């Protein structure tokens, strides 16, 4: 039968990684590729192994669930528009707009009236409390326009 495999004179040698058999001259090349392609072993977590069968196992299961952070709603477009508006107002070339988009996440400082994200606000407010020579708080644009419209 012409379709039959030819009998190899060189013996085939199994690969140490995948245990497939290759000719001696091809084995070295295959092993380099096979090492790269084989799946990596999972990292062994000794703490889980130690906790098996103890009360700690139940605690670790609940603790691992709490590690997944909740994704916050991303409102980058509002932040970007507010940034562009602030930059334009700072240049002075464009008259200030009367409508201010105040970010609802920001916290106002009761001492100076400035607004901060929650983390920086926690750092700022205690420091701002102790400042003796403080410049006056910034004028509120929307309160000034109310006076003009009511008169």
N, C-alpha and C positions, 0 to 999 in steps of 0.2 A: 504494500500500500504506500503510495507516494505521499499521502497526507500524514503519515505517521511521523512522529517527532524523531529527529536524528539522535542517535545515541551519543551522548557527550563523553568525551575522553576525560575531561577534567571533572573531578567530583564537585558536587554542589555543597555549599556550606550555608547553614542557617544564620540569619541575621540575629544578633543578640537582642535587638529591640523588638522586632515584629515577628521573628521566627520564620520568615519566608526564606526560601533557599535561593542562592545566587552562585554564579561562577566565581571562582577565586579572584579574577581580575576585576569583576564588577562589584564585589562585596564592599570594598572600602568606600567607593563612591556612594553606594546605596546607604551605607550606615551614616555617612555625614548628613544626607538628606533626611533619613529616617529619624535621626536624633532631633533635628529641627522641627519636624512635623508631628512628633508624638505629643499627645496631650499632657499638659503639666499636671502634676499631682496637686490636690487641694492642700492648703496649709493646715497642718494638724493643730487643733486648738486644745491645748492641755487643760484649760479651765473647764471646758465642757465635759471632758473625760473625767475630771476630778469630781465634778458636781453630780454625776449620775448616781441616782439612788439616794440623794440627800435632799434636805429642804432647800438648799441653795439652787437646785435645778429649777424649781418653780419660779424662784425670784429672777433667775437669769433669763427665763423665757419672757417674763413681763418686762424686764429691763431692756431686752433687745428690741421689743416693739416700740418703746418710747424713743429710741434713738433716731427713728426716721423723721426728718424735719418736715413740717408742713410747708408747702409752697405758698408764698405770699402772692397776692394778685399783683401782677406787674403793670404799673401805670406809667411806663416810661414816656409815653407820648405827652401826658399832662406835665410831667416833670420837665421835659424838653421844651414845651411851649412856655412854661413859666420861666425857664432859664433864658430863653431867647428874649422874652419880654423884659426881664430884669436887665439883660445886657443892653437892650435898646434904650431903656430908661436911664441907665448909667451913662450912656454916650451923650445924652442931652439933645440930640438932633431931632428926635421925635418927641412931640408933646406927650406927657405922661397920660396913660389911659386911666380912665376912672374905674374900670372894672378890674379888680384884683382876684385872681384865682388863688385862694388860700388852700394850701395842701392840708387836708383833714388829719393827716398823720402827725403833723408838726405840733409841738407843744410851745405855748407862749411863756416867756419868762415873766413872772409877776413884777420883777424889779426894773427891768430895762425895756420890756415890751418886744424884744426880739423873739423870733420863732426858730426852733431847732427840732431836729429829728429826736425821737425818744432817747436814744443812747447819749448823744451829746448834751441833751437838755439835762439829764441826770448829773452830768459833770459840771455844766455851766451854772445852774441855779444856786448851788451852795457857794460857789465862788463869787457870783454876782451879788449875793446877799451882803458880803463884807466889804464891797468897794465903797469908799468914802467919796472920792471925787469923781462922780459919774456925770457924763454929759447928759443933757435932757433926752428923753426918749424920742424916737422919730415921730414926725407928724403923721397922723392917720389921714390918708388921702380921701377915703370914702366918708369920713366924718366931716371933713371940710366941705365936701360937695353937698352934704345934707344941709349944712347951714345956709349955703348959697341958694339951694332950691326952696327952702322953707321961708326965706325972707322975701 
